[in-house]
Amino acid sequence: MNILYLLIGASLLAALVFLALFIWSVRTGQFEDTYTPSVRILFDDDEVNDDGVQQEQVPDNETKKD
């Protein structure tokens, strides 16, 4: 029976920690930008070559000048 008191106390402590973290994230503006995540998938990422180095993407209508 004593273990139940310990588990209830631990769960209440965890719930309070998560509540505090949620309130902190709301106050610091973590949930203010609701538009960007929905269109982020539409943006092109930079390509990575075999060496792990990012390369610039050149639009089709432009050519790289050496």
C-alpha positions as CSV (number, residue, x, y, z in Angstrom):
1,M,0.0,0.0,0.0
2,N,2.9,2.3,0.7
3,I,4.1,2.0,-2.9
4,L,0.8,3.5,-4.1
5,Y,1.4,6.7,-2.1
6,L,4.9,6.9,-3.6
7,L,3.6,6.4,-7.1
8,I,0.8,8.9,-6.7
9,G,3.3,11.5,-5.4
10,A,5.7,10.8,-8.2
11,S,2.9,11.1,-10.8
12,L,1.7,14.4,-9.3
13,L,5.2,15.7,-9.3
14,A,5.7,14.7,-13.0
15,A,2.3,16.3,-13.9
16,L,3.3,19.6,-12.2
17,V,6.7,19.6,-14.0
18,F,4.9,19.1,-17.4
19,L,2.4,21.8,-16.6
20,A,5.2,24.2,-15.7
21,L,7.0,23.4,-18.9
22,F,3.8,23.9,-20.9
23,I,3.1,27.3,-19.3
24,W,6.7,28.3,-19.9
25,S,6.5,27.4,-23.6
26,V,3.2,29.3,-24.1
27,R,4.7,32.4,-22.4
28,T,7.8,32.4,-24.5
29,G,5.9,32.2,-27.8
30,Q,6.5,28.6,-28.9
31,F,3.0,28.2,-30.2
32,E,2.6,31.6,-31.9
33,D,3.7,30.7,-35.5
34,T,1.0,28.4,-36.8
35,Y,1.5,29.1,-40.5
36,T,5.1,28.3,-41.2
37,P,5.0,24.6,-40.1
38,S,2.2,23.9,-42.6
39,V,4.1,25.3,-45.6
40,R,7.6,24.2,-44.6
41,I,7.2,21.0,-46.6
42,L,6.9,23.1,-49.7
43,F,10.3,24.7,-49.4
44,D,13.3,23.0,-51.1
45,D,16.1,21.8,-49.0
46,D,19.8,22.1,-50.0
47,E,21.2,19.0,-51.6
48,V,23.9,17.1,-49.8
49,N,26.7,15.4,-51.8
50,D,28.4,12.1,-50.9
51,D,30.9,13.9,-48.7
52,G,28.1,15.4,-46.5
53,V,28.7,18.9,-47.8
54,Q,25.7,21.0,-48.7
55,Q,25.6,22.3,-52.3
56,E,23.7,25.3,-53.5
57,Q,20.7,24.6,-55.7
58,V,20.9,26.5,-59.0
59,P,17.5,27.3,-60.6
60,D,16.9,25.7,-64.0
61,N,16.9,29.0,-65.8
62,E,20.4,30.0,-64.5
63,T,23.7,28.4,-65.2
64,K,26.8,28.4,-62.9
65,K,29.6,30.4,-64.3
66,D,33.1,29.0,-63.6
